[in-house]
Amino acid sequence: MDTHGRSGDPLRVLNGEIVGCTRCPRLVAHREAVALAPPRRFRGERYAARPLSGFGDRRARLLLIGLAPAAHGGNRTGRIFTGDRSGDWLFRALWEARFASQAESARADDGLRLRDAYVTAAVRCAPPGNKPTTREMRRCEPYLLRELELLRRVRVVMALGRIAWQAYLRARRLLGRPLPGRAPAFAHGAVVRFADGTTLIGSYHPSQQNTFTGKLTRPMFRRVFTAASRALTGRARRPAAGRSDRGRGLDARISRAAPSRPSRPAPLDGLGHAPRPHS
């Protein structure tokens, strides 16, 4: 389903705002610079070199949150997780779990469709060294807040990496959604169930750094998608720990998150900004 462009549809309007964003000068400069000097394997290709919105099924119950587009992946193809090794892992896992129409995605126009799933990121531009600054993350944060408000059927959130995990927990706090008294720790396979019925699942990011070193294996990745599918069907249980999981100290403990105190959602301005809470 098309979720881009200008219309009266709030999600399409939001995505149109995202792809036109120029709020972070460092990120604008970087995403455009890499497009002018691509590696040999991509020479001659025209890079999108713009911020990337989320994509997928607007009625999705599963939301996946990554860190940011890859400089020569999404920044090149114009769709997040498309055209790089991380996307190869992600879309195969989504396809195996029946959330995707195909196992591979090389281009934004390759026919991939997501079913009951939506993919987004904490930061929308490719950052230098894959490391956005805190200020850049805060400038991008309103987009994630608005997505969470617009994707009203989401029941399971999968955080791909520690930064995505922390970004989602912070977004819940800014939106006034229930949180546990202590912030849940990130771990591959960690599961948190919140009082509003939402389930958060942690996974190592399918980056080359993690997959090439064996920190994340395909069986480990499949298990978190099995946990997500079970949570959506009401058959949630602790993800099974394989040999490689135990060897790396997988923390698959399940937390039941009760709200610390009733709170009203923080008011958002036109870009989705919420007042920063007092520490």
N, C-alpha and C positions, 0 to 999 in steps of 0.2 A: 504494500500500500504506500502511495506517495505521501511522505510527511515533510515535504519541502515546498517552499514557494510562498507567495502572498495570497491570502484568502481570509475568510472569516474564521477559519479553523485555528484555534489558539496554538496547537502544536506546530502546524505549518508556519504560522507567524513567528513563533519562537525560533524554529530552525532557520528561517530566513534571516532573523537577527543574528544568530550565531555565525553563519557563514560570512556575514558582513562585518564582523567585529574587528576593531583595530585598537582595543584598549591597552594592549601590552606591547610597547615599542620593541622590546628585545625579541619577543616571539615573532612579531611581524617581520623583523629584519632577518631572523634565522630561517623561518619557513620559506621566505623568498630567496634567500642566498643559496640554500641547498638546491633549489629548483634551477638556479643558474649554473651550478657546477655539480651535476649528478655523477655518480660512478659510471664506469664504462658500460655496465650492463643495462643502464637506463638512458644512455645518451640518445637524443632524438625524440624522447617522449616529452609530452607537455605535462608539466606538473600542475595539479590543482592549486597548491600553495596557498591554501586558505584555511580558516578554522573549520572544524568538522562538527556537524550536529550528530545526534544519535540517530539510529535507524532501526526499523523492525516493525513488529505488529503493534499498532496503537492500542489494542485491547490486551496487550501482554500481561501475563501474571508473573513472568520471570523477567527480572531486570538485571543485566550484567553491567558492572562498572569497572572500567579500566583506568589507567593513569592518563595517557595522552596519545595522540597519533604518532606513528613512527615517521621519521623524516623522509624516508624513501618508500614507505608503505602507504598509509592513509594520506599523508601529505602529497603523495604523488597521484594516487588513484582517485582521491576525493571522497573516500568512504573509510571510516574507521575500521581498523583491523583487516583491511583489504590490501592484498598484494605484498604481504610480508610473512615471515616464518611464524610469528605469533598468531596471525590470522589463520594460517594453515592448521595450527593446533586447535584454535578456538572453534572454527567452523566445522572441522571434522567431529569434534566432541558434540557440538550442537546437532549435527546431522545424525550421529549415532544415537543421541537421546531424542530424536524426532522433533527437534525444534527448528531445523533448517531443511530447506528443500534440496540442498546439495552439499557435498563434503568439502568443496574447495571454492575459493573466491579470489580471483586474480584481478578483476576490474569491477568498477561500480555498475556497469551495465551487463554483467554476466548472467543475469536472471536469478540470482540468489534471492530467496524469500525466507523470512523468519516467521515461524508460527508460534504464537503464545510467548514470544521472547522479544526483548528490546535491548539493544547494546548502546552504551554511552560511555562517557569518560569524565574524570574530574577536571581535566584541562583539555581545551579544544584545539590548541595549536601544538605542533611538534616543538618541544623545548630543546635547547642545546644540551647534549649529554644526557638526554632523557630526564633532566632534573629541573622542573619548574621551581621558581622561588615561591616563598609563602605569599608574597604580595600578588604574584600572578595567579596563584590558586584562589585567592580571595576574590580577584576580579572575575574569575570564571565561575565562582560558586553560585551566583544567582541563576545561571542556566540550569544547573543540576537541581536547585530548589524548585524551579518552575516545572522541570520535567517530572519531579516527584509529585507535584500537585496535579499535573495534567494526566499522568499515567495512573489513573485511579484504581485500576484492577490489579496492580502489582501486589503479590502476596509473598514472593520469594525474591530476595536480592542476593546476587553472588558478587562479592568483592574480589577482583583479580589483583591481589597484592595488598600490602599493608597500607599504602597511601590511600587506595580506594576504600578500604575498610574504614579508615579514620575519617575520610571525607563523607562517607555515608552516615556515620554516627554523628558527626558534627551537623550535617544537614538535618537529621532528625531533631537534634536539639534546637536548631534555629526555627524549625517548623512547629515546635511545641509538641512533638510526638513522644510517646512514653519511652523512657530509657531506664536501664538498671541504675542502682545507686553507684556502682563502680563500672567504669568503661570496660567492656569485654576485650580481652587480649586477642590479637590476631594470631591465627595459626592455620595451616592448611587443614581443611576439614572441620574447623571450628564451626559450631552451629549455635545461633542465639535466637530464641523465640521471644518476641516482644508482646506486651499486653494487648496491642491492637491487632494481633493475629499475623503480623509480618514475621517472616523468618529470614535471618541473615546467615549466609554461608561464606566462609573464607576459603580462598584458593590461592596458591602461588600463581603469580602471573606467568603466562606461557611465553615468556621472553626467551631469547636464545641463551642468555646467561643461565637461566634455570633449566631449560630443556637439554642443552648441550652438556651440562655438568651432571645431569641426572637428579638434580634437586626436585624436579617435577618430571614424572614419568607419565606415559599415556594411561596406564591403569589407575594411577593416582588421580589424574584429571577426570577419567570416566566416573570414578566413585563420587566426586562432588556433584556431578550432573545427575547421577542416580539419586543422591540425597535430595537434590532440588526437585526431581520428578516425584519422589515419594512425598515430599512436603506439600506439593501441589495436589496430590491425590489423597492427602490425609493419612498416609502410611509412613510418616517420617520416623526414622530411627537413626541411631548413631552410625556414621559412615564406617564401614569395615576398614581396619588398618592392615595394609599389606606389609610384606617384609620390608620393602623400601621405606614405607611410612614409619614403621616402628624404629627402623635404624636411624631416622632423622628426627625422632622425638615428636611425632605427630600428636597434636593436642586436639582430640575430637570430642572434648567434653561439651555437653549441651547445657547452656544456661537458660533459665527461664527468667526473662527480664520483666520485672514489674516496674511501673512508673514510680519515680522517686517522689514526686509531688505533682498534683494536678497543675497544669499550666495552660495558658491560652497561647495559641499560635502567634508568633511574632508578626506584626504587620509588615508587608513587603511593599517596596515602591515599584515604579514602573519597570525596573530591571530585575525585580525579585530580590533586592537587597533587604536584609533583615538587620535590626540593630545588633551590634556585637554584644553578647552577654557579659556580665561582670564576672571576673575570675575570683 
